Amino acid sequence: MTTLRCIFVSLLLAGCAREPEPAGPVAADDHAGATPLRPGRGIDVVAKSVPLSLNAVILELPDVAKFASPFTTATVPPTGGRLAVELPAGSETEALSGSIAATLRVPHAGTYHLWAHVYWRDECSNSMGLQLGNAMARTFGQDQIFDSWHWVRAGTFELAPGSHNVRLLEREDGVAIDYLLATMLDYEPGTAPRAGPGQQAPQRFADAFLRSPGHGHDDWTLEGDWKIDFTFDPNWVPNQFALVGRATTTPATALIKDHDWSGCRLAFSVLPLEPGTFGAVLDVGSDAVHVRIDVDHESSRVRVGRAEGTAAIEIDQWHRVEIFRWAWLVEVLVDGETVCRDTSLSLGGGSVGLAIDEGAAVFDDVEVDGIAWEFDDGEHGTIAWQLSKDAEWYRADVEHPTGDTAQPQAVLSGRKGWIAPNLEDRTPAAMFVESTEDDRLIQYDNAESFRLHSGTELQRVAVRYRDPRPAFYRIGPFHFTSRSLPDPDYLDFTEEEMTAMKAAPDAAKIKRKPRTYPVVGSGKTAWPVERGSWWVANGVLTGRGPDAVLRSAQDVIGPFEMSFRLRLKSAETQFGVEIYGQGDTRGVLVDLHDMTPKDTAWHNVLLRVVGHELSMRIDAGTSQTIAIPSPVGGQLRLQIPQGQIELDDIEIRLQRDWANGFTSTFDRRETVWRRSGTWIDHGGISCVLASSWVSLKAEEGEGFLRSKRVIGPNLLVAFDIEENSDWFGWDTAPSHVHHPFDNVCIILNGADSADEMYRLEVNARNREETVLYRRGRKVAVTAQDNSFPIRHKGGHAPYAPRRNRITLIKLDGTVTAYINGKQVLSYIDSEPLPVDRGGIGGYATSINFSHVTMRGID
């Protein structure tokens, strides 16, 4: 720890353990000399402030800066009531004219590193500009840590002693900042100044490499051959916007700067390019721990410490690797399955990173989350145990001479009852228990799963806690400050890259022009109008009945949250939200007019769907809960039977993964799929759905994404398709071509068989039929005539509509297909085949796929 950090000393962190309790009364019989356990209170968190270095300067911006609209002061959670400077979501200016001005006074000449303490909302709200003196403005941020206050680098400058003008510049909305720090020491400052006890979130890091090479790698120390795979070509390349490493004459390492981890979860997506050895390194700076993954064309294995395991890692396939390092353990998971665990490590701690010993691999979506944990070995740390009413447990006195390598002794033993960690408000994840008989890792299920019963002599115990927040994909928020939304197909290039693009021989091809599309309307829009009057004006969305219906362009199937602000224009107004609709088949209707106060004030509405329950809350009132069935559709509609309403700040948060399903939005590498054929990820290059897709290029042959996860036996598969395009250039005629999405396929199969149990083909047989096959035999056919939901019309845009939603449901013996909410085919199988996974793809075609949901139904 250095003098710039405000240190939080917590017994949940390694090396900060509670001293063992002094010896108490002597117990009788075989527990002579041991101390009876007493019920323990929770772990105390103690905040200590350390004086700042004389060469460090902090600007508390809400107090010392001057703001130009739309920047304003606000309390941005979770700051514990501290003020911050915010550029609210939806308040951006067309000229990007907002700014924050302050004066930075440094006492000595030297090299100063600027750090900003910021809050980013999402990948479209994660950067600001900074100009120091007369220097050229630069961009900072663009990291992937959202909904959490954290430090980001804002630049390094040679400064003379005295005053310097600093301007923070508007670049994106939905951002906030409270401190700017200048220091001559090059490392992350740590906690925010004056943060109270318990206010500091666990340390986090994330990088999705969503940048062009000109933005550099400020957060990494790279040794060896590393680059971001990138092209200016709008047609993109496979694996674009990912970090590619190669071990040439020496191994390649990529260490994350400015972070020391005493316990962490390191996760990354990886695609091996050739046979070799890659992985991660942890505890750099102490006893480094290497996680090595050996891959060849026949097999793969994972090695860490003394442990080794096999894993189904394939060359040219994306996989998700998770490494949990805490206490004396390291555990490695590949695609959600534990493959390797070593429990013989020291407590350790240090920096972490990626490594390639041999060969080459592509890395993406790197995440590191600090892990809170505690341990009890009777000597270096103890846990505050909770005891059952009849418990008789004892703690032995443990003391090892310096350098003693003897095996751990039994430190806890019980004659009656049970003990368990005092969980209080924390969310546990796992507990490692080493006894005189065996050792085991217990995954948390409920409070009883962590109870240790008498009859066991415990040598050491460690408990790991977790962040309970699920991962969400956000749709919105929609602030209705404009009638249109940007539809950019661009990346944030540096000025040097923009200059290079203009001077390139193919400048007419790689030039980018921004586009927009309406928030509400028909065709390509975020909210298609189905009936009635809907319009955007004065910063709100207004709807007027009777029978006014507005639908979200994006289907929602699975757990989600929806929030918005609502104002009724009269007490007689009726308003509701329908979820899980499917065309003419009505979904679940949530009537809100009875819950909403009959006034003309604004009210906050929150809907939450988890499992078979839907909860509703207005403002800070009591939630009301209703039971709902499994969905067969995903259409979400706003309905006004009568009256008029105003809406604002609509946001839908879709859970990416849950117990019996998942949604792949392709704004990141989706590692749940095994790929065949040629696929190009477009995810992450813009802030809207237009570039969150994966493209199949199979003009000849076929290509499929097959799920690695087992879900079933009843299964729903749904996804969006759009036309895939090739761009030739602004000065070329034609400038681009849209390919017809022919021969779209959905497959359902079983875990123990590669055979396709069921296969649906849409736009098949010369675009004239939708066909269902059972074990390769045609069992149902629908002609694609003029009444079919998709119509081939040829020309520049071959199919209408240009975006479509396809759903296939297998429920017991019935297989049903829907397109754009309309049932197009149904088949009753007298001998239904077992299915527990699915896939999507096609043949002789080019297709864009997005928002693929696969879930079990009942």
DAZI-V956391 format. One record per residue. RES is the residue in three letters. D_LAST is the distance of its C-alpha to the last C-alpha in Angstrom with 2 decimals. Layout:
res->RES d_last->D_LAST
res->RES d_last->D_LAST
//
This chain:
res->MET d_last->53.86
res->THR d_last->56.35
res->THR d_last->58.03
res->LEU d_last->55.74
res->ARG d_last->52.69
res->CYS d_last->51.76
res->ILE d_last->50.58
res->PHE d_last->47.80
res->VAL d_last->48.48
res->SER d_last->45.35
res->LEU d_last->44.89
res->LEU d_last->41.46
res->LEU d_last->43.24
res->ALA d_last->44.87
res->GLY d_last->48.59
res->CYS d_last->48.46
res->ALA d_last->47.87
res->ARG d_last->49.20
res->GLU d_last->52.38
res->PRO d_last->52.13
res->GLU d_last->53.20
res->PRO d_last->56.78
res->ALA d_last->57.46
res->GLY d_last->57.25
res->PRO d_last->58.53
res->VAL d_last->58.99
res->ALA d_last->56.55
res->ALA d_last->57.88
res->ASP d_last->57.40
res->ASP d_last->55.53
res->HIS d_last->54.51
res->ALA d_last->58.12
res->GLY d_last->58.48
res->ALA d_last->54.82
res->THR d_last->53.58
res->PRO d_last->51.17
res->LEU d_last->48.08
res->ARG d_last->47.82
res->PRO d_last->44.71
res->GLY d_last->44.50
res->ARG d_last->43.91
res->GLY d_last->41.83
res->ILE d_last->43.04
res->ASP d_last->45.60
res->VAL d_last->45.64
res->VAL d_last->49.22
res->ALA d_last->50.14
res->LYS d_last->53.47
res->SER d_last->55.15
res->VAL d_last->57.44
res->PRO d_last->60.24
res->LEU d_last->59.72
res->SER d_last->62.01
res->LEU d_last->65.06
res->ASN d_last->63.93
res->ALA d_last->60.55
res->VAL d_last->60.21
res->ILE d_last->57.30
res->LEU d_last->56.95
res->GLU d_last->54.91
res->LEU d_last->54.15
res->PRO d_last->53.33
res->ASP d_last->56.83
res->VAL d_last->59.02
res->ALA d_last->57.60
res->LYS d_last->58.16
res->PHE d_last->55.28
res->ALA d_last->55.17
res->SER d_last->52.39
res->PRO d_last->49.43
res->PHE d_last->49.62
res->THR d_last->49.68
res->THR d_last->49.42
res->ALA d_last->46.24
res->THR d_last->44.42
res->VAL d_last->41.57
res->PRO d_last->39.14
res->PRO d_last->39.34
res->THR d_last->43.16
res->GLY d_last->43.84
res->GLY d_last->45.69
res->ARG d_last->47.81
res->LEU d_last->48.55
res->ALA d_last->47.67
res->VAL d_last->48.61
res->GLU d_last->45.64
res->LEU d_last->45.15
res->PRO d_last->42.23
res->ALA d_last->39.36
res->GLY d_last->40.25
res->SER d_last->43.97
res->GLU d_last->45.23
res->THR d_last->48.50
res->GLU d_last->49.19
res->ALA d_last->52.26
res->LEU d_last->50.60
res->SER d_last->53.52
res->GLY d_last->52.12
res->SER d_last->53.84
res->ILE d_last->54.66
res->ALA d_last->58.29
res->ALA d_last->59.72
res->THR d_last->62.68
res->LEU d_last->62.29
res->ARG d_last->65.37
res->VAL d_last->65.78
res->PRO d_last->68.66
res->HIS d_last->69.38
res->ALA d_last->69.33
res->GLY d_last->66.75
res->THR d_last->63.35
res->TYR d_last->60.69
res->HIS d_last->56.92
res->LEU d_last->55.05
res->TRP d_last->51.66
res->ALA d_last->49.53
res->HIS d_last->47.15
res->VAL d_last->44.34
res->TYR d_last->40.91
res->TRP d_last->38.85
res->ARG d_last->35.86
res->ASP d_last->34.28
res->GLU d_last->35.50
res->CYS d_last->37.16
res->SER d_last->38.90
res->ASN d_last->40.37
res->SER d_last->44.07
res->MET d_last->47.46
res->GLY d_last->50.96
res->LEU d_last->53.97
res->GLN d_last->57.67
res->LEU d_last->60.33
res->GLY d_last->63.83
res->ASN d_last->64.68
res->ALA d_last->62.38
res->MET d_last->59.83
res->ALA d_last->56.52
res->ARG d_last->53.72
res->THR d_last->49.95
res->PHE d_last->48.29
res->GLY d_last->44.71
res->GLN d_last->42.05
res->ASP d_last->40.28
res->GLN d_last->36.55
res->ILE d_last->36.53
res->PHE d_last->34.89
res->ASP d_last->34.58
res->SER d_last->37.17
res->TRP d_last->40.96
res->HIS d_last->42.64
res->TRP d_last->45.88
res->VAL d_last->46.42
res->ARG d_last->49.61
res->ALA d_last->51.60
res->GLY d_last->54.51
res->THR d_last->57.61
res->PHE d_last->61.04
res->GLU d_last->64.70
res->LEU d_last->66.07
res->ALA d_last->69.56
res->PRO d_last->70.18
res->GLY d_last->69.91
res->SER d_last->67.66
res->HIS d_last->65.16
res->ASN d_last->63.21
res->VAL d_last->59.44
res->ARG d_last->57.18
res->LEU d_last->53.38
res->LEU d_last->52.20
res->GLU d_last->49.29
res->ARG d_last->47.03
res->GLU d_last->43.47
res->ASP d_last->42.13
res->GLY d_last->39.75
res->VAL d_last->42.01
res->ALA d_last->44.11
res->ILE d_last->46.95
res->ASP d_last->49.04
res->TYR d_last->51.35
res->LEU d_last->53.35
res->LEU d_last->55.00
res->ALA d_last->57.86
res->THR d_last->58.70
res->MET d_last->60.94
res->LEU d_last->58.49
res->ASP d_last->55.80
res->TYR d_last->52.60
res->GLU d_last->49.72
res->PRO d_last->51.06
res->GLY d_last->48.30
res->THR d_last->47.28
res->ALA d_last->48.32
res->PRO d_last->51.69
res->ARG d_last->51.60
res->ALA d_last->47.91
res->GLY d_last->47.49
res->PRO d_last->46.01
res->GLY d_last->42.28
res->GLN d_last->42.21
res->GLN d_last->42.16
res->ALA d_last->38.79
res->PRO d_last->38.40
res->GLN d_last->40.16
res->ARG d_last->38.06
res->PHE d_last->38.76
res->ALA d_last->36.89
res->ASP d_last->38.11
res->ALA d_last->36.28
res->PHE d_last->39.66
res->LEU d_last->39.08
res->ARG d_last->42.80
res->SER d_last->45.62
res->PRO d_last->48.11
res->GLY d_last->50.67
res->HIS d_last->48.74
res->GLY d_last->49.40
res->HIS d_last->47.80
res->ASP d_last->49.14
res->ASP d_last->46.53
res->TRP d_last->47.16
res->THR d_last->50.06
res->LEU d_last->49.94
res->GLU d_last->52.03
res->GLY d_last->52.09
res->ASP d_last->50.62
res->TRP d_last->47.82
res->LYS d_last->46.96
res->ILE d_last->44.24
res->ASP d_last->43.30
res->PHE d_last->44.25
res->THR d_last->45.72
res->PHE d_last->47.01
res->ASP d_last->45.83
res->PRO d_last->43.17
res->ASN d_last->41.53
res->TRP d_last->40.66
res->VAL d_last->40.34
res->PRO d_last->37.64
res->ASN d_last->37.09
res->GLN d_last->39.00
res->PHE d_last->39.28
res->ALA d_last->38.85
res->LEU d_last->41.44
res->VAL d_last->42.94
res->GLY d_last->45.05
res->ARG d_last->47.35
res->ALA d_last->49.53
res->THR d_last->52.82
res->THR d_last->55.86
res->THR d_last->54.24
res->PRO d_last->50.76
res->ALA d_last->49.03
res->THR d_last->47.76
res->ALA d_last->46.15
res->LEU d_last->46.43
res->ILE d_last->45.03
res->LYS d_last->48.02
res->ASP d_last->48.82
res->HIS d_last->46.07
res->ASP d_last->46.48
res->TRP d_last->43.42
res->SER d_last->43.73
res->GLY d_last->40.04
res->CYS d_last->37.51
res->ARG d_last->34.36
res->LEU d_last->35.41
res->ALA d_last->32.78
res->PHE d_last->33.50
res->SER d_last->32.21
res->VAL d_last->34.54
res->LEU d_last->35.30
res->PRO d_last->38.08
res->LEU d_last->40.55
res->GLU d_last->42.46
res->PRO d_last->42.99
res->GLY d_last->44.11
res->THR d_last->43.39
res->PHE d_last->41.81
res->GLY d_last->40.06
res->ALA d_last->41.01
res->VAL d_last->43.79
res->LEU d_last->43.54
res->ASP d_last->46.19
res->VAL d_last->48.74
res->GLY d_last->51.94
res->SER d_last->51.66
res->ASP d_last->50.49
res->ALA d_last->48.33
res->VAL d_last->45.10
res->HIS d_last->44.20
res->VAL d_last->40.75
res->ARG d_last->41.48
res->ILE d_last->39.08
res->ASP d_last->40.84
res->VAL d_last->39.49
res->ASP d_last->40.91
res->HIS d_last->39.75
res->GLU d_last->38.84
res->SER d_last->37.36
res->SER d_last->37.03
res->ARG d_last->37.59
res->VAL d_last->37.59
res->ARG d_last->40.65
res->VAL d_last->41.34
res->GLY d_last->44.16
res->ARG d_last->44.33
res->ALA d_last->40.76
res->GLU d_last->39.38
res->GLY d_last->36.07
res->THR d_last->34.61
res->ALA d_last->32.15
res->ALA d_last->30.61
res->ILE d_last->32.54
res->GLU d_last->33.70
res->ILE d_last->36.53
res->ASP d_last->35.66
res->GLN d_last->32.06
res->TRP d_last->30.80
res->HIS d_last->29.71
res->ARG d_last->29.06
res->VAL d_last->31.38
res->GLU d_last->31.23
res->ILE d_last->34.18
res->PHE d_last->34.41
res->ARG d_last->38.04
res->TRP d_last->38.93
res->ALA d_last->41.36
res->TRP d_last->42.56
res->LEU d_last->39.29
res->VAL d_last->37.93
res->GLU d_last->34.45
res->VAL d_last->33.27
res->LEU d_last->29.72
res->VAL d_last->29.07
res->ASP d_last->25.79
res->GLY d_last->24.28
res->GLU d_last->25.67
res->THR d_last->28.75
res->VAL d_last->31.56
res->CYS d_last->34.71
res->ARG d_last->36.06
res->ASP d_last->39.67
res->THR d_last->40.71
res->SER d_last->44.45
res->LEU d_last->45.15
res->SER d_last->47.37
res->LEU d_last->46.12
res->GLY d_last->47.23
res->GLY d_last->46.25
res->GLY d_last->47.29
res->SER d_last->46.18
res->VAL d_last->43.45
res->GLY d_last->43.05
res->LEU d_last->42.25
res->ALA d_last->44.39
res->ILE d_last->45.14
res->ASP d_last->47.57
res->GLU d_last->47.57
res->GLY d_last->46.17
res->ALA d_last->44.19
res->ALA d_last->40.75
res->VAL d_last->39.01
res->PHE d_last->37.60
res->ASP d_last->35.55
res->ASP d_last->33.62
res->VAL d_last->35.57
res->GLU d_last->34.56
res->VAL d_last->36.39
res->ASP d_last->35.37
res->GLY d_last->37.66
res->ILE d_last->36.33
res->ALA d_last->37.48
res->TRP d_last->38.22
res->GLU d_last->40.63
res->PHE d_last->42.12
res->ASP d_last->44.30
res->ASP d_last->46.87
res->GLY d_last->49.52
res->GLU d_last->51.92
res->HIS d_last->50.64
res->GLY d_last->47.86
res->THR d_last->46.32
res->ILE d_last->43.14
res->ALA d_last->43.28
res->TRP d_last->41.46
res->GLN d_last->39.78
res->LEU d_last->40.92
res->SER d_last->39.63
res->LYS d_last->42.09
res->ASP d_last->43.63
res->ALA d_last->43.64
res->GLU d_last->46.75
res->TRP d_last->46.37
res->TYR d_last->49.26
res->ARG d_last->50.00
res->ALA d_last->52.58
res->ASP d_last->55.16
res->VAL d_last->54.56
res->GLU d_last->57.15
res->HIS d_last->57.68
res->PRO d_last->60.98
res->THR d_last->60.84
res->GLY d_last->59.94
res->ASP d_last->58.65
res->THR d_last->55.82
res->ALA d_last->55.15
res->GLN d_last->51.65
res->PRO d_last->49.83
res->GLN d_last->50.81
res->ALA d_last->48.69
res->VAL d_last->48.69
res->LEU d_last->46.33
res->SER d_last->46.26
res->GLY d_last->45.21
res->ARG d_last->46.34
res->LYS d_last->43.89
res->GLY d_last->40.68
res->TRP d_last->38.65
res->ILE d_last->38.99
res->ALA d_last->36.50
res->PRO d_last->37.00
res->ASN d_last->37.49
res->LEU d_last->34.53
res->GLU d_last->35.57
res->ASP d_last->33.86
res->ARG d_last->33.04
res->THR d_last->29.68
res->PRO d_last->30.10
res->ALA d_last->28.65
res->ALA d_last->30.38
res->MET d_last->33.35
res->PHE d_last->35.71
res->VAL d_last->37.66
res->GLU d_last->40.71
res->SER d_last->42.33
res->THR d_last->45.19
res->GLU d_last->42.74
res->ASP d_last->40.22
res->ASP d_last->38.39
res->ARG d_last->34.69
res->LEU d_last->32.43
res->ILE d_last->29.91
res->GLN d_last->26.94
res->TYR d_last->26.34
res->ASP d_last->23.33
res->ASN d_last->24.99
res->ALA d_last->28.59
res->GLU d_last->28.97
res->SER d_last->28.16
res->PHE d_last->31.44
res->ARG d_last->33.62
res->LEU d_last->36.39
res->HIS d_last->37.77
res->SER d_last->41.37
res->GLY d_last->42.81
res->THR d_last->42.23
res->GLU d_last->44.91
res->LEU d_last->43.57
res->GLN d_last->45.48
res->ARG d_last->43.56
res->VAL d_last->40.28
res->ALA d_last->38.76
res->VAL d_last->35.89
res->ARG d_last->34.20
res->TYR d_last->32.69
res->ARG d_last->30.49
res->ASP d_last->30.06
res->PRO d_last->26.82
res->ARG d_last->26.39
res->PRO d_last->23.43
res->ALA d_last->24.37
res->PHE d_last->23.91
res->TYR d_last->24.71
res->ARG d_last->26.72
res->ILE d_last->26.91
res->GLY d_last->30.25
res->PRO d_last->31.89
res->PHE d_last->33.47
res->HIS d_last->36.79
res->PHE d_last->38.16
res->THR d_last->41.63
res->SER d_last->41.97
res->ARG d_last->40.80
res->SER d_last->39.89
res->LEU d_last->38.16
res->PRO d_last->39.60
res->ASP d_last->38.12
res->PRO d_last->40.16
res->ASP d_last->39.92
res->TYR d_last->42.25
res->LEU d_last->42.68
res->ASP d_last->45.02
res->PHE d_last->48.11
res->THR d_last->51.27
res->GLU d_last->54.48
res->GLU d_last->55.90
res->GLU d_last->52.95
res->MET d_last->53.21
res->THR d_last->56.89
res->ALA d_last->56.17
res->MET d_last->53.67
res->LYS d_last->56.32
res->ALA d_last->58.92
res->ALA d_last->56.79
res->PRO d_last->57.80
res->ASP d_last->54.37
res->ALA d_last->54.40
res->ALA d_last->53.50
res->LYS d_last->50.29
res->ILE d_last->49.11
res->LYS d_last->50.09
res->ARG d_last->47.26
res->LYS d_last->47.09
res->PRO d_last->44.66
res->ARG d_last->42.69
res->THR d_last->40.84
res->TYR d_last->38.24
res->PRO d_last->37.64
res->VAL d_last->35.31
res->VAL d_last->34.67
res->GLY d_last->35.40
res->SER d_last->34.42
res->GLY d_last->34.00
res->LYS d_last->33.51
res->THR d_last->32.86
res->ALA d_last->30.63
res->TRP d_last->29.94
res->PRO d_last->30.26
res->VAL d_last->31.66
res->GLU d_last->29.94
res->ARG d_last->32.14
res->GLY d_last->34.91
res->SER d_last->37.20
res->TRP d_last->36.23
res->TRP d_last->38.82
res->VAL d_last->39.72
res->ALA d_last->43.04
res->ASN d_last->44.72
res->GLY d_last->41.96
res->VAL d_last->39.15
res->LEU d_last->36.65
res->THR d_last->37.50
res->GLY d_last->35.52
res->ARG d_last->37.01
res->GLY d_last->35.64
res->PRO d_last->35.44
res->ASP d_last->32.03
res->ALA d_last->32.04
res->VAL d_last->28.86
res->LEU d_last->28.65
res->ARG d_last->25.76
res->SER d_last->25.17
res->ALA d_last->25.95
res->GLN d_last->23.32
res->ASP d_last->19.62
res->VAL d_last->17.64
res->ILE d_last->14.02
res->GLY d_last->13.23
res->PRO d_last->15.25
res->PHE d_last->18.62
res->GLU d_last->21.73
res->MET d_last->23.90
res->SER d_last->27.46
res->PHE d_last->30.34
res->ARG d_last->33.51
res->LEU d_last->33.86
res->ARG d_last->36.98
res->LEU d_last->37.23
res->LYS d_last->40.40
res->SER d_last->40.73
res->ALA d_last->39.46
res->GLU d_last->38.23
res->THR d_last->35.86
res->GLN d_last->32.17
res->PHE d_last->29.64
res->GLY d_last->25.88
res->VAL d_last->23.25
res->GLU d_last->20.28
res->ILE d_last->17.35
res->TYR d_last->14.41
res->GLY d_last->16.50
res->GLN d_last->16.67
res->GLY d_last->20.20
res->ASP d_last->20.94
res->THR d_last->17.38
res->ARG d_last->17.70
res->GLY d_last->15.56
res->VAL d_last->16.01
res->LEU d_last->19.79
res->VAL d_last->21.55
res->ASP d_last->24.98
res->LEU d_last->27.48
res->HIS d_last->30.74
res->ASP d_last->30.71
res->MET d_last->30.21
res->THR d_last->32.76
res->PRO d_last->36.41
res->LYS d_last->38.47
res->ASP d_last->40.90
res->THR d_last->41.62
res->ALA d_last->41.00
res->TRP d_last->38.48
res->HIS d_last->35.36
res->ASN d_last->32.81
res->VAL d_last->29.14
res->LEU d_last->26.28
res->LEU d_last->22.56
res->ARG d_last->20.11
res->VAL d_last->16.31
res->VAL d_last->14.93
res->GLY d_last->11.40
res->HIS d_last->10.56
res->GLU d_last->14.32
res->LEU d_last->16.82
res->SER d_last->20.45
res->MET d_last->23.56
res->ARG d_last->27.14
res->ILE d_last->30.46
res->ASP d_last->33.29
res->ALA d_last->33.63
res->GLY d_last->32.26
res->THR d_last->29.65
res->SER d_last->26.01
res->GLN d_last->23.94
res->THR d_last->20.24
res->ILE d_last->17.60
res->ALA d_last->13.96
res->ILE d_last->11.68
res->PRO d_last->8.19
res->SER d_last->6.22
res->PRO d_last->9.00
res->VAL d_last->9.89
res->GLY d_last->13.38
res->GLY d_last->15.63
res->GLN d_last->18.81
res->LEU d_last->20.61
res->ARG d_last->23.46
res->LEU d_last->26.36
res->GLN d_last->27.53
res->ILE d_last->30.93
res->PRO d_last->31.35
res->GLN d_last->34.91
res->GLY d_last->37.30
res->GLN d_last->37.57
res->ILE d_last->36.07
res->GLU d_last->36.84
res->LEU d_last->34.38
res->ASP d_last->35.15
res->ASP d_last->33.81
res->ILE d_last->30.27
res->GLU d_last->28.21
res->ILE d_last->24.56
res->ARG d_last->23.63
res->LEU d_last->20.61
res->GLN d_last->19.49
res->ARG d_last->20.05
res->ASP d_last->18.05
res->TRP d_last->15.47
res->ALA d_last->13.75
res->ASN d_last->10.89
res->GLY d_last->12.59
res->PHE d_last->15.99
res->THR d_last->18.15
res->SER d_last->21.48
res->THR d_last->24.07
res->PHE d_last->27.05
res->ASP d_last->29.35
res->ARG d_last->29.76
res->ARG d_last->29.50
res->GLU d_last->25.91
res->THR d_last->26.21
res->VAL d_last->22.65
res->TRP d_last->23.75
res->ARG d_last->26.19
res->ARG d_last->28.50
res->SER d_last->30.56
res->GLY d_last->33.11
res->THR d_last->34.63
res->TRP d_last->32.58
res->ILE d_last->34.23
res->ASP d_last->32.75
res->HIS d_last->33.90
res->GLY d_last->32.10
res->GLY d_last->34.13
res->ILE d_last->37.21
res->SER d_last->36.72
res->CYS d_last->35.04
res->VAL d_last->32.94
res->LEU d_last->30.25
res->ALA d_last->33.00
res->SER d_last->33.46
res->SER d_last->30.03
res->TRP d_last->29.07
res->VAL d_last->29.46
res->SER d_last->31.61
res->LEU d_last->31.54
res->LYS d_last->35.11
res->ALA d_last->35.04
res->GLU d_last->37.81
res->GLU d_last->38.45
res->GLY d_last->35.93
res->GLU d_last->32.27
res->GLY d_last->30.22
res->PHE d_last->26.65
res->LEU d_last->24.58
res->ARG d_last->22.34
res->SER d_last->19.92
res->LYS d_last->21.13
res->ARG d_last->17.93
res->VAL d_last->15.48
res->ILE d_last->11.78
res->GLY d_last->9.28
res->PRO d_last->9.08
res->ASN d_last->6.72
res->LEU d_last->8.68
res->LEU d_last->10.19
res->VAL d_last->13.94
res->ALA d_last->16.20
res->PHE d_last->19.86
res->ASP d_last->23.22
res->ILE d_last->26.23
res->GLU d_last->29.86
res->GLU d_last->33.11
res->ASN d_last->34.77
res->SER d_last->38.45
res->ASP d_last->41.68
res->TRP d_last->44.39
res->PHE d_last->48.06
res->GLY d_last->50.03
res->TRP d_last->51.34
res->ASP d_last->54.57
res->THR d_last->53.04
res->ALA d_last->52.42
res->PRO d_last->49.56
res->SER d_last->48.46
res->HIS d_last->44.97
res->VAL d_last->42.74
res->HIS d_last->39.10
res->HIS d_last->37.45
res->PRO d_last->35.24
res->PHE d_last->31.60
res->ASP d_last->31.74
res->ASN d_last->29.49
res->VAL d_last->26.37
res->CYS d_last->23.88
res->ILE d_last->20.25
res->ILE d_last->19.67
res->LEU d_last->16.79
res->ASN d_last->18.07
res->GLY d_last->17.77
res->ALA d_last->19.27
res->ASP d_last->22.08
res->SER d_last->23.13
res->ALA d_last->24.62
res->ASP d_last->24.24
res->GLU d_last->22.06
res->MET d_last->19.53
res->TYR d_last->18.93
res->ARG d_last->21.12
res->LEU d_last->21.29
res->GLU d_last->24.74
res->VAL d_last->25.68
res->ASN d_last->29.37
res->ALA d_last->30.26
res->ARG d_last->33.20
res->ASN d_last->35.77
res->ARG d_last->33.32
res->GLU d_last->33.01
res->GLU d_last->29.61
res->THR d_last->25.91
res->VAL d_last->25.10
res->LEU d_last->22.16
res->TYR d_last->23.23
res->ARG d_last->21.85
res->ARG d_last->23.75
res->GLY d_last->26.45
res->ARG d_last->26.89
res->LYS d_last->26.50
res->VAL d_last->24.14
res->ALA d_last->23.74
res->VAL d_last->26.10
res->THR d_last->26.48
res->ALA d_last->29.94
res->GLN d_last->30.33
res->ASP d_last->32.88
res->ASN d_last->34.01
res->SER d_last->30.96
res->PHE d_last->28.57
res->PRO d_last->27.12
res->ILE d_last->29.02
res->ARG d_last->32.69
res->HIS d_last->35.19
res->LYS d_last->38.53
res->GLY d_last->40.38
res->GLY d_last->42.84
res->HIS d_last->42.43
res->ALA d_last->38.75
res->PRO d_last->37.53
res->TYR d_last->34.21
res->ALA d_last->33.31
res->PRO d_last->31.38
res->ARG d_last->32.15
res->ARG d_last->28.79
res->ASN d_last->25.50
res->ARG d_last->21.75
res->ILE d_last->19.90
res->THR d_last->16.14
res->LEU d_last->14.58
res->ILE d_last->11.01
res->LYS d_last->10.22
res->LEU d_last->7.51
res->ASP d_last->8.98
res->GLY d_last->12.55
res->THR d_last->12.57
res->VAL d_last->13.73
res->THR d_last->14.59
res->ALA d_last->16.93
res->TYR d_last->18.03
res->ILE d_last->21.24
res->ASN d_last->22.27
res->GLY d_last->19.68
res->LYS d_last->20.94
res->GLN d_last->19.21
res->VAL d_last->21.61
res->LEU d_last->20.22
res->SER d_last->17.83
res->TYR d_last->18.02
res->ILE d_last->16.88
res->ASP d_last->17.35
res->SER d_last->18.69
res->GLU d_last->18.45
res->PRO d_last->15.42
res->LEU d_last->16.35
res->PRO d_last->14.69
res->VAL d_last->13.88
res->ASP d_last->13.25
res->ARG d_last->15.33
res->GLY d_last->16.80
res->GLY d_last->19.99
res->ILE d_last->22.04
res->GLY d_last->25.70
res->GLY d_last->28.24
res->TYR d_last->31.67
res->ALA d_last->35.06
res->THR d_last->33.94
res->SER d_last->33.92
res->ILE d_last->30.83
res->ASN d_last->29.84
res->PHE d_last->26.18
res->SER d_last->24.80
res->HIS d_last->21.84
res->VAL d_last->19.42
res->THR d_last->15.86
res->MET d_last->13.50
res->ARG d_last->10.14
res->GLY d_last->7.02
res->ILE d_last->3.79
res->ASP d_last->0.00
//
